[in-house]
């Protein structure tokens, strides 16, 4: 337990020198810097004890505009091999069903755990005719580190170094979401799974742009361009239950 705990501490602590030490409300980045998404965002407050709370928005498919599939479709990312590709080219835009899992970043230990779970679930997705798409923040070389060391299938892994898809989907971003949100504590109930996923873990997969480690992820299910399921991670390690994803996929006829 000491080994895994120290790794978790290091994974959280590494980016902190890039940001001011928060000792008073005046040092907290402005709301725009903490969370620069255009809609349905959170605001962090400080009380007299300098503790931070959050006003969380709902997370469901109804939150998104009807054309979100078209908007996301025009977003370009990179394959793990480094080739640019549009989201609209990743699955059948008429009837195909796709699970789009947006990881925080390739050096996030919680994301290695999620990627491990997705890898184990992939045969079930494949048998149902569902395309699995995992996207992480970072460059393709960082994606390859995760793919090779976890391991994870490279043909299902994509890199979004500029966080374009995350911006389009309005996923949470900020110091408070990453370090102070109560939802982040959920990971400590899964330490055995995290430890197993981290057997070959390396922090070299962390993006060079350390501000990227403040990005949160989410899970989405599409049928063609139609968004069937959406869930934004409230904090680090607050992943969507895969049983919920299976239920959506199984109930959805696949062409």
C-alpha positions in Angstrom: 0.0 0.0 0.0 2.9 2.3 0.7 4.2 2.0 -2.8 0.9 2.7 -4.5 0.2 5.6 -2.1 3.5 7.2 -2.9 3.0 6.9 -6.6 -0.5 8.5 -6.3 1.0 11.3 -4.2 3.7 11.9 -6.8 1.2 11.8 -9.7 -0.9 14.5 -8.0 2.1 16.5 -6.7 4.3 16.7 -9.8 2.4 19.5 -11.6 1.9 21.6 -8.5 5.2 23.6 -8.8 3.7 25.0 -12.0 1.0 26.8 -10.0 1.0 29.2 -7.0 0.6 27.7 -3.6 -2.9 28.4 -2.5 -2.8 30.0 0.9 -5.5 32.6 0.5 -8.5 33.3 -1.8 -6.5 36.0 -3.5 -4.1 33.4 -4.9 -6.9 31.3 -6.5 -6.9 31.7 -10.3 -9.9 33.6 -11.6 -13.0 31.7 -12.6 -12.2 32.1 -16.2 -8.7 30.5 -15.7 -10.0 27.8 -13.4 -12.8 26.8 -15.7 -12.8 28.4 -19.1 -15.6 26.4 -20.7 -18.5 28.3 -22.2 -21.6 26.7 -20.7 -22.8 24.7 -17.7 -19.7 25.4 -15.7 -18.8 25.3 -12.0 -17.6 28.1 -9.8 -15.2 27.7 -6.9 -15.8 29.7 -3.7 -13.7 30.3 -0.6 -15.1 30.4 2.9 -13.4 31.8 6.0 -11.4 28.6 6.3 -10.1 28.9 2.7 -11.7 25.6 1.8 -13.2 25.4 -1.7 -16.7 24.1 -2.6 -18.2 23.7 -6.0 -21.5 24.3 -7.7 -21.8 21.3 -10.1 -23.9 21.2 -13.3 -25.9 18.3 -14.4 -24.4 15.8 -16.9 -26.7 14.2 -19.4 -27.3 14.0 -23.1 -30.1 16.6 -22.8 -27.5 19.2 -21.8 -26.0 19.2 -25.3 -27.3 20.8 -28.5 -28.9 18.5 -31.1 -26.0 19.0 -33.5 -23.3 18.1 -31.0 -22.4 15.1 -33.2 -21.8 17.4 -36.2 -19.7 19.8 -34.1 -17.6 17.0 -32.6 -17.3 15.3 -36.0 -15.3 18.3 -37.3 -12.8 18.1 -34.5 -9.4 16.7 -35.5 -7.3 14.5 -33.2 -4.3 12.2 -33.8 -4.0 8.5 -33.9 -1.5 7.0 -31.5 0.7 6.6 -34.6 0.6 10.3 -35.2 -1.8 10.6 -38.1 -4.5 13.4 -38.0 -8.1 12.2 -38.2 -11.5 13.7 -37.8 -14.0 12.3 -35.2 -16.5 11.9 -38.0 -14.2 9.4 -39.7 -13.9 7.2 -36.5 -17.3 5.5 -36.8 -20.3 5.2 -39.1 -22.0 8.5 -38.9 -25.4 7.1 -39.8 -26.1 4.0 -37.7 -22.8 3.1 -36.1 -22.6 3.0 -32.3 -19.5 4.3 -30.6 -18.3 4.7 -27.0 -16.1 7.7 -26.7 -14.0 7.8 -23.5 -12.1 11.0 -22.9 -9.3 10.3 -20.4 -7.7 13.2 -18.4 -4.2 12.8 -19.8 -1.9 9.9 -20.6 0.2 10.3 -17.4 -2.8 10.2 -15.1 -2.8 7.0 -13.0 -6.6 7.0 -12.8 -6.7 7.0 -16.6 -4.4 4.0 -16.7 -7.0 2.3 -14.5 -9.8 3.4 -16.8 -7.9 2.3 -19.9 -7.3 -1.1 -18.3 -11.0 -1.5 -17.7 -11.9 -0.4 -21.2 -9.4 -2.9 -22.6 -11.0 -5.7 -20.6 -14.4 -4.5 -21.9 -13.4 -4.2 -25.5 -14.3 -7.8 -26.5 -17.8 -7.1 -25.2 -18.0 -3.9 -27.2 -16.7 -5.7 -30.3 -19.2 -8.5 -30.1 -22.0 -6.0 -29.9 -20.6 -4.1 -32.9 -19.7 -1.1 -30.8 -16.6 1.0 -31.7 -14.4 1.8 -28.7 -12.6 5.2 -28.9 -10.3 6.3 -26.1 -9.0 9.9 -26.3 -6.3 11.4 -24.0 -4.7 14.8 -23.6 -1.2 14.8 -24.8 0.9 14.1 -28.0 0.8 10.8 -29.9 4.2 9.8 -28.4 2.6 10.1 -24.9 -0.3 8.0 -26.1 2.1 5.3 -27.4 3.7 5.1 -23.9 0.4 4.1 -22.4 -0.4 1.8 -25.3 2.9 0.0 -25.1 3.3 -0.2 -21.3 -0.3 -0.9 -20.1 -0.8 -2.3 -22.8 -3.8 -0.8 -24.7 -4.8 -1.4 -28.4 -3.3 1.5 -30.4 -6.1 1.3 -33.0 -8.6 2.5 -30.3 -6.4 5.2 -28.8 -6.2 8.9 -29.9 -4.4 12.0 -28.8 -5.9 15.4 -28.4 -2.9 17.7 -27.4 -4.9 20.9 -27.7 -7.9 19.6 -25.8 -10.2 20.5 -28.8 -12.8 17.7 -28.1 -12.8 18.5 -24.4 -13.6 22.1 -25.2 -16.4 21.2 -27.6 -17.9 18.9 -25.0 -17.5 21.4 -22.2 -15.6 19.0 -19.9 -14.5 20.4 -16.6 -11.1 22.0 -16.2 -9.4 23.6 -13.2 -7.3 23.4 -10.1 -10.4 22.8 -7.9 -11.8 20.0 -10.0 -8.4 18.2 -10.1 -7.3 18.5 -6.5 -10.2 19.6 -4.3 -13.4 18.0 -5.6 -14.9 15.4 -3.3 -15.6 13.1 -6.3 -11.8 12.6 -6.6 -11.8 10.6 -3.4 -13.6 7.8 -5.1 -10.3 6.5 -6.5 -9.2 5.4 -3.0 -11.9 2.8 -3.0 -10.3 1.2 -6.1 -6.7 1.1 -5.0 -6.3 -2.6 -5.9 -7.4 -1.9 -9.5 -5.2 1.2 -9.7 -2.2 -0.8 -8.4 -2.7 -3.5 -11.0 -3.1 -0.9 -13.8 0.1 0.9 -12.7 2.4 -2.1 -12.8 4.3 -0.7 -15.8 3.2 2.9 -15.2 5.6 5.8 -15.9 5.1 9.5 -15.4 6.9 10.1 -18.8 3.4 9.8 -20.3 2.4 13.1 -18.7 2.0 16.0 -21.2 4.9 18.4 -21.5 2.3 21.2 -21.1 1.7 20.8 -17.3 -1.5 22.9 -17.5 -3.1 20.0 -19.3 -3.1 17.9 -16.1 -6.0 20.1 -14.8 -8.3 18.7 -17.5 -11.1 16.3 -16.5 -12.5 13.6 -18.7 -15.9 12.1 -19.5 -17.8 9.3 -21.3 -20.1 9.6 -24.3 -22.1 7.1 -26.4 -23.2 8.0 -29.9 -25.4 6.3 -32.5 -24.4 7.9 -35.7 -24.4 11.6 -34.9 -27.0 11.2 -32.1 -25.7 11.5 -28.6 -27.3 8.8 -26.5 -25.3 9.1 -23.2 -23.1 11.8 -21.7 -21.3 12.0 -18.4 -18.7 14.5 -17.3 -16.2 13.4 -14.7 -16.8 15.6 -11.6 -13.3 15.1 -10.4 -10.1 13.0 -11.0 -11.0 9.3 -11.1 -14.8 9.9 -11.2 -15.4 7.6 -14.1 -18.7 6.6 -15.6 -19.8 3.1 -14.5 -19.2 0.7 -17.3 -22.4 -1.1 -16.5 -24.3 2.0 -17.5 -22.4 2.1 -20.8 -23.1 -1.5 -21.5 -26.8 -0.9 -20.8 -27.0 1.9 -23.3 -25.0 -0.1 -26.0 -27.1 -3.3 -25.5 -30.3 -1.4 -25.8 -29.2 0.3 -29.0 -29.7 -1.7 -32.2 -26.4 -1.7 -34.1 -26.4 -1.7 -37.9 
